Amino acid sequence: MLAYKAIYGQSLFDVCLNTYGTFDYLAKLLIDNNIENIDITPYSGQIFNWDEMLVADQQVNITSQNSKIIYATSVIKNGSVLSVVELQSQGGGISTPNYYQPPNSTIIAKYQITLETEYVSEGGETEIIISDLIGASIIQITRETQPLKINEFLFNINNGQITFIDSTLNEYETIYIIYSKMIIE
């Protein structure tokens, strides 16, 4: 088993590709290093043990090692999702990374998520406000197991208000709302 040292900006997928040359051994990498959650981001300098006898694509591994280029694809604070890292040796054999970020690396990370929320009525309501819906796009509203048609409600994206057209909610009636929202970090 060899040790691999992670660098800033790498994901577990990057570590797997830089060691085994394939995702086929991702589960082995996680098990060998006691990692229970694939969503963790390795910290700079974190050591990963890997079996050099299982390298699937020897050419990828040799090319990476000889060129000293490492891909770091984890989302980082400046919005970059791909950084090419070239290690340069300094006196005493110590390697320091030089980061080459893609253009416009000051862009904020944006992604869209789809969520579901529910609302339980107190009865007699024609309008409800759900703060989670501010800035969201309604995908579907289900009432009494039937999806509402687009002409059966109005939605105000600025304050999260849904207005039911020509109907009121019954007491304890549950409304299920599926919506999407852009997340900016």
Number of C-alpha atoms within 10 A of each C-alpha: 10 11 13 16 13 22 20 19 24 23 22 24 19 21 24 22 23 22 30 23 21 19 17 14 19 18 14 15 22 18 12 14 13 10 13 10 9 12 10 10 16 20 14 12 11 12 15 21 17 22 15 14 10 14 19 17 13 16 11 17 18 13 11 17 13 9 10 14 17 22 21 26 18 20 16 18 14 14 18 21 18 18 22 17 20 17 16 13 11 9 6 6 8 9 13 12 16 13 16 12 16 13 8 10 17 12 12 14 16 11 10 11 11 13 15 14 13 13 14 13 17 12 12 11 14 16 16 15 15 13 13 14 24 16 16 24 17 20 13 16 22 15 14 10 10 10 14 14 10 12 8 13 16 13 20 15 15 11 15 19 17 19 18 18 12 8 13 14 19 14 12 11 14 17 18 19 18 17 18 17 17 13 12 10 12
